[in-house]
Amino acid sequence: MKKEDEMTTGFARLIRRESIKMVYRANASHIGGALSSADILAVLYSEILKVDPKAPDWPERDRFIMSKGHCCTALYAALSARGFFPAEELQSYGTDGTRLMSHVSHHVPGVEWSTGSLGHGLPLACGQALAAKRTGKSWRVVCLLSDGELNEGSTWESVIFAAHHGLDNMLAIIDQNGQQGMGRTRDILRMENLQERFMSFDWDAETVNGHDLSELRRSFSVRKEGRPRVVIAQTVKGKGVSFMENKLEWHYRPPRTEEELNAALQEIEKGN
C-alpha cells in the first residue's frame, strides 16, 4: 500500500469508527450513508480540499457542501480529525444544546451551510462557484450528494445552470450507494446511466469505485476548462461493517447494544 493510501485509509477508518460511536450514543439514524461516504471524505479532507482548521473563514479556502446532510456524523468526524474542533466534542452529538446537530449545521467550524433538505446543496454550490468566477477567485467548490437526492428537481435545474455558466471551478460527487430512506433507488425512481445523463447536460462526468482511494484521488483532481465536473462514486451503504452492508434497515437504525457496537468497531479496525 502506498504511503498516502495508508494515511488516508487510517483517516477513513477514524471517520467510520467515530460515526458509529456518535449514532450509538445518541440513538440516532443514518449510519449506512455515513459509512458509504467515509472514503470520499477521507480523500477530500486529507488530500484535496484547500482549507485551514486554524482559520475556518480563510477567504481563499475551498468551499465544501455536504448536501446529504443527514449523514453529518461522517463530516463531523472528518472536521474534528483535521482540527476544526476538539475530538471530545463529538461526544455531544445529538444532545440538547450541542453544535453537532443531527443534520449538518453551519454553527460547526468548517461547515459552509446547514444542509439536510435534499436538493439544496447543489444550488448553493452553483451560487458559490458563480460568485468565485465573477470575482476572479481561484478557490473551488465541492458538493457531495446522495443518489436518492437526484430525485429532486432542484438538483437538475442546478445541473443545467452549472453547464450554462461553465462552472469549471465546481466538482459534484454522487455517493451512489443504491439506497434511500424508503427503498432502493432503482425501485423508487430509476436513475440509470448517470454518467451519460450528466454528459448530455454538457458536464465532464466519470464513474469510479467510491472505495478505491487512488481512483478517488485522481478523479477529484481532474478539471476541464469550461465544464463542471461530476464524479459518480459507486459505493456500498454501510461499508466496512459486514452486517450493515447493503441493508436498508441501517438507513435509520443505530447499533442498539454494546455487543453490536463492539462488533462493528472490531470490523472497522480489522479493515473488513
C-alpha positions, -999 to +999 in steps of 0.1 A: +000+000+000+013+034-009+021+057+020-006+082+010-032+054+008-021+041+042-026+075+058-060+081+041-072+046+049-065+054+086-085+086+082-114+068+066-113+042+094-114+070+120-144+085+103-163+052+103-154+045+139-164+079+153-196+080+132-207+046+147-199+058+182-219+090+177-251+074+164-248+047+192-246+073+220-273+095+205-296+066+194-296+083+160-300+074+124-282+074+090-251+054+098-254+035+065-249+066+044-222+079+067-201+047+062-206+048+024-192+083+022-162+078+046-136+071+019-148+101-002-145+124+028-111+110+038-096+117+004-112+152+003-101+163+037-066+147+037-056+154+002-078+176-020-096+204-002-076+236+004-088+245+040-072+258+072-085+245+105-069+274+123-087+299+101-121+283+091-132+315+074-100+320+054-112+338+022-091+316-002-104+283+012-121+258-010-158+255-002-173+221+006-210+215+008-223+182+021-257+182+005-266+148+020-267+165+054-284+136+072-250+118+071-234+145+092-216+122+115-191+114+088-184+151+082-182+160+119-157+132+124-136+144+094-136+180+106-126+170+141-098+149+128-085+178+108-086+200+139-115+223+133-128+215+168-117+191+196-124+154+193-141+154+227-170+175+213-181+145+192-195+130+224-221+158+225-236+148+191-274+148+191-277+161+227-295+193+239-276+224+233-249+209+211-235+225+179-233+190+164-269+187+153-283+156+136-281+173+102-251+193+091-251+227+109-233+259+099-226+265+136-198+239+134-164+253+124-155+243+088-192+240+077-203+264+050-240+258+050-266+239+071-279+211+049-304+182+051-333+193+030-323+173+000-319+191-033-305+223-017-267+216-018-260+217-055-279+250-060-258+265-032-227+252-048-236+267-081-241+301-065-208+300-047-190+288-079-205+315-100-196+342-074-160+329-074-159+331-112-173+366-114-149+380-087-118+362-101-113+339-071-093+307-075-110+286-049-130+255-058-165+244-047-171+207-040-205+193-033-213+158-021-248+145-030-266+112-024-280+093-053-315+094-038-312+132-038-312+131-076-350+126-074-352+163-066-360+187-094-338+215-080-308+193-085-314+190-122-321+227-125-287+232-110-271+208-134-284+229-163-274+261-146-238+249-139-233+239-176-248+271-189-224+292-168-194+270-175-187+264-138-154+245-142-145+255-107-171+232-093-169+194-085-201+174-077-197+140-062-225+115-062-224+089-033-241+062-054-249+036-027-281+025-044-304+030-014-325+058+001-349+061+031-378+041+017-360+015-005-336+010-034-332+039-057-339+018-087-373+009-073-383+044-062-372+064-092-349+049-118-317+067-124-296+045-146-267+057-168-259+086-146-226+093-164-244+096-198-271+117-183-247+143-169-227+142-202-259+150-221-261+182-199-226+191-210-208+181-178-175+163-176-185+131-160-167+100-147-178+068-128-154+054-102-152+029-074-161+050-044-139+030-021-108+030-042-086+058-028-064+060-058-094+064-082-110+090-059-077+109-056-072+110-093-108+117-103-112+146-078-081+163-092-093+165-128-106+198-142-119+205-177-119+241-189-154+255-193-173+224-179-184+215-144-173+180-133-192+152-116-177+121-101-202+092-097-187+072-068-202+038-067-203+028-030-217+003-006-242+015+020-228+006+054-193-001+040-169-015+065-193-034+087-205-067+072-238-069+090-247-033+079-236-035+042-264-031+017-290-035+045-318-009+041-326-010+079-293+008+087-305+039+070-324+046+102-313+020+127-283+026+151-264-001+169-287-009+199-265-029+222-229-027+233-224-061+215-235-046+182-213-015+187-182-035+196-187-059+167-190-030+143-159-013+157-139-045+156-147-050+119-136-014+111-103-018+129-096-050+110-104-032+078-131-056+066 
